[in-house]
């Protein structure tokens, strides 16, 4: 059973009565994604689930654009957003979670980005999209139970905190587990057509959609923005970024096991050696970009060490607030400390990984540490003494 991109587009348009995707290149990009799905050799059940996801994302995109045509959503001003970034497994999610409990902050929530239409500001507190996203997340957690070990924040269900990249799911620039968990496929975060400037325009449109007709708060956001700094700052000239830095050897090993746990839930056992080679190369590419990109030294970026954040999380947040010209008031600080007490990182089981994943593929750890020495010296990152 093959998916038909043209038929799927037409079905979404027929259901919504809408045809404006706000991007004439989207049908072509969607066709590329469909070609990828057809190449997976899905069985009939898998193909039906893939068609279901395609329909969801396409109708969501049409309704989202319809809202912008119907309401003055585009007039919303996104002022001085605060971003958290860094390599995967560098503490960015915990820092973002702490900032999100500040009553004066607004963070993306999964129920909003999964079902963004109509603008949440036009809906009440009992919006059924919350329950729908909660049900989705119970399904995700049941299918990918090991993901809770490395990412316990998934227990927040629909109120969880998506990465910025999730705002591009209905743009078919990424294919992540939080959209495609029902389809037996590995996440696709490369290989689809990308356009960083267009991606940030869409990201801003999502923030405007979610801010519309709601009290103005400071946006706190998290994503992997290191390769797209120019486009981020072009879109948000008054943005500020905190960039957490961790020992790249630990990053490579930890991200390998996390993504293997996710993939196992979606497609079954995978080749850990192949995964370790891939994630080591991705880590190398990220570190190379960090060392070469002149915008890394932009004064709008605060650099911080992962180990400092782990040792003193609230104090690191305070330092970032000060960098942004904000005070960390007593109320938000108390909320952050309460969050740390109530949300232990091992509450769903301990996440375990080992740098033996790297030695098993023929890498010498001393040679890797030497390879990353310039990075560690530049940002004061020590070698983490763990297996």
N, C-alpha and C positions, 0 to 999 in steps of 0.2 A: 504494500500500500504506500503510494507516494503522495506527498503533500503538494498541492497546487497553489503557488503563491498568488496568482491572479484570482483564483476562486476564493481564497481566504480573505483577500483584500475586499472583494466584492461582498462577501458575506458580512464583514464588519460594517461596511458602509450601508448595507441594506438594513441591518438591525438598528443602527443608530440614526439613520436618515441623514448622515453627515458624510462629507467627502474631503474636507480640508484637514490635511495632516500638518500644515504650516511648514512643509519642507518638501519640495518636489523630488528630492533625492531619496525620500524614505521608501517608496515602493521598490526601487532597485536594491537598497540596503536590506530590505525585508526578504527579497528574493535570494540574496546571498545567504542569509540566515536559513532560509528554507532549503537551499541547496546543501548546506551543512547538515541539517537534520536528515535529509533524504540519504546522505552519504553514510549515516550511522548504521543503516541496516535495521531500523526499528521493526519490531513485529507489529501486528495489527493493533494491539493494546497500546504500545508505545507511540505509534503514529497518531492514534486517536487522542492520547494525552497531549502530544505535541501540538496538534491542531487546536485543542482546547486552550492551551497556553497562548498560542498565536492569536486566537480570537480575543482572549482576555486583553492582551497587550494592545492589539489594534483598536478595539472598541474604547479602551481606556484612553488611548492617544487621541482618538477622534473627539471624545467627550471633553477631554482636557483642553484641546484647541477650541472646541465649541464654547467652553466657559470663557476663554479669553476674548472670543468674538462677541459674547453676550454681555459680559460685565467688564468694568474698567480695571481688571486685574493688573494689566500692564502698567498702570500708574503707580503701583506700590513701589516705594523706595526701600531698597535693602541697604541699610546703613551699617557700616563698619562691622561686617561679620567676622567672627573669630573661628579660625580653622585649627584643627589638630592634624598633623601629618607625621609620617615616618615610615620606615620599612615595616612590613607585616611583623607581628609578634613583638612590637617595641613599646607596648603599653598605651598605644593611642586610644584604644576603645575604653579602657578604664578612665583615662583622663577625660575623654569626651563624656562618659557617664557621670563623672563627678560634676562637670560643668553643667550638665543637663538638669541637675536637681536644684540649681539656682532659680528661685522663683522669678527672677527678672530675665531669664534666658529662655530662648525657644530653640528646640532641636527638632530635626526631622523625626517623625515616628513612622513605623512600618505601616500602620493602618492608613496613614495619609498618603504615602507614596505608592502603596499597592493599589489604593482606590482613591485617587485624588479628586474625582469629580462627583458632586459639585464641590466648590471650595468649602473646606470644613468650617469656615467662619459663617456660613449660611446654614449650618446644621446645629442640632442641639447636642447635649451631652450624652443622650442615648442613641446617637447615630448608629445604625445597624452595621456600618462598615467596621466598627471596632470589634464586634462579635465575629464578623466574617473573617477578619484578619487574625483574631485569636484562634479561630478554628483552623485556619491555614497553618498557623505556627504550631499548634498541637500536632498536626499532621507532619510538618517538617521535623519536629523533635522526635516523633515516633519513628520516622524513616531514617533520620540521621542522629541517633542517640549519642554517639561519641562526640559529636560537635559540641554538645553541652560541656564536655570536659575542658576543651580548649577555649570555648566561648560561652561561659555560663550566662551571659547577658541575654541569650535566646529565651530564657525563662520569663522575660518581660512580654513575650508573645507580641500581639499587635501594637503594644506600646513601646516596643523595642526601638533601638537606635540604628537605623540603616547608615551605611557609608554613603558618601555623596555619589559614588558611582551608581548606586541603585536608582537614582533619578533618571538614568539613561536607559533603563530596561526596555521601555516602550519605544525607544529610538533604535533598538536593535544594533547597539554598539558593544554591548556586553551580554553574555548569557549566564547569569549567576544562579546559584541554588535557590535563592529567595524568589525567583520567578519560575525556575525550571525544575523544581524538585520532583515533580510527578513524572518526568521524562528520564528514562535510563540513559543518561549522558553525563560526561564530565563537564565541569564549568568551562566556558570559553571566554577568556578575558583578553584574547588576542586573536587576530585573524579576521575580524570583522572590520569594515571601513570605519576609520576614526577621523575626527575633525575636532580638535580640542576647542577651538573658538566656538563652534556650533554646540559642543557639549556643555560648555559653561553658559551659553545663552539659554539652553534648556534648563540647566540647573537653576539659574536665576529665575526663569519663568516658574519653576516649581516652588521656589521660596515665595515668590509673589502670590501664587495660588494659595499657599498655605497661610500666608500672612493676611490676606484680604479679609476685611471686616472683623479683624481680631485685634486685641490690644497690642500695641507696638512693644516688642521686646528685642533684646540683642540676640541675633542668631549665633548659635554655637554648633560647629559642624566638624565632620571628620571624614577624611578620605586620603587616597594615595596620590598626592598632587605634585610630587617631585619632578615628574617629566613634563608638567603642564603649567609651570609657574608663570610664564609670560602671559598665557591666556587667562589664568586665574586673576592676575593683577589687572589685566586689561578690562575684565568684567567687573571686578571689585577693587577699584584703586585704593580704597580706604580699608581694605582687609588687613588683618593681622594673622600671622601663622606662628604656632609653636611646633617645632620640629624635634621629635624625640629620636635619639640616636642610641643604638645598641650594638654590641659585638656582632659583626656580620656572620660569624661562624654559628652562633646561637640562633640568629635569625634564620639562616638557611635550614638548620636541622629542625627547628620548631615549626616553621611554615610547611616543611615537607610533611611532617606527621599530621598537622592540622588538615591540610588539603587531602591527604590520603584518607583520613577518617571521613571526610565529607564524601569523597568519591566512592568509598566502600559502601556507604549507605545508598548511593544512587545507582552504581553499576556493579557492585561486588568487589572482591579483592583486586588490587592493582599491583603493578610491578613497582615495589618501593625503591629499587635501585634506579629505575628510569625516572621516578618522581624526584629522588634526591638530586640526580644530575640536572633535571630541569630547574628545580628551585634554587640550586646553587648558582646556576647561570643567571636566573632572574635576580638573585641577590647581587651577583657581580655587576649586572647591568645597572641596578639601582645605585650601588655605591659609586660606580664610575660616573653616573650622571650627577650625583651629589658632589663629587670632586671637581667636575668639569663645568657645571652650569654656573655662569656668573651671577645669576639671580639668587643663588644660595646665600650670597652675602648681602642681599637686599635688607635695608634697615627695618623693613616691616616683618622680618622673620626673627623669632627668638629661638635659639638652639638650646636644647636641654638634654641631659643624659638620662637614659632609661634607669640606670641604677640609682640616680638621685631621686627620680620620681617614685620608684618602688620604695625607697627608704623614707621619703617624706612627700607623700602624694599631695596633701592639701597645701603644703608650703610651695610645691612646684606650681600648683594652680594659682596660688596667690602671686607668685613671681610673674606668671603670664598675665594675670589681671593688671598688675602694676605696669607691665610693659605696654598694655593696651590703654593705659590711662584710667583704669577702673580700680575701685577699692573692693576688696573681698569683705563684705559686711558680715556681722556676727551671725545673722540668720542663715545666709547661704553657706557659710563655713560650717555651722552646726549640721545643716542638711547633708553636706559632703561627708562629715565625720560619721554621721548616722548611717549613711549609705555604706561606708566601708565596714562598719560593724555588722550590718544586716546582710551583706552580700559578699561573703567569703568567696574567693576565687575557686576553691575546690568544693563548693557546695553540691555539685553534681558528680563528684568523683575527681580524682587528681589526674590532670593531664600529664602524661609522661612522654618524653622523647629523649633521644640520645644523639650526641655527635658521632656515635659509631655509624650512624647512617652515612656519614661522609667518608669515614675510613673504609667502610664496606664497598664504596665505589672507587676506591683507590686513591683518595685524597689524603695527603699528609697534613695533620692539623697544624704543626709548626710552620709548614710552608704556607698554609692558608693565613695564619696569623701574620706572617711576614708580608703576604700579598696585601693585607688590609692595614698594614702599619700606618701608612700615611693618613688614611681616614681616621684611625683611632687617635693619632697624634693631633690631628687638626681639631677634633671635637672632644678630646679628652676622654675617649672611651677605652676603658680597661678591658683586658681579656677576662671573660667570666670563667671562673674556676668551677665548672661543673662538667659532668660526663657528656 
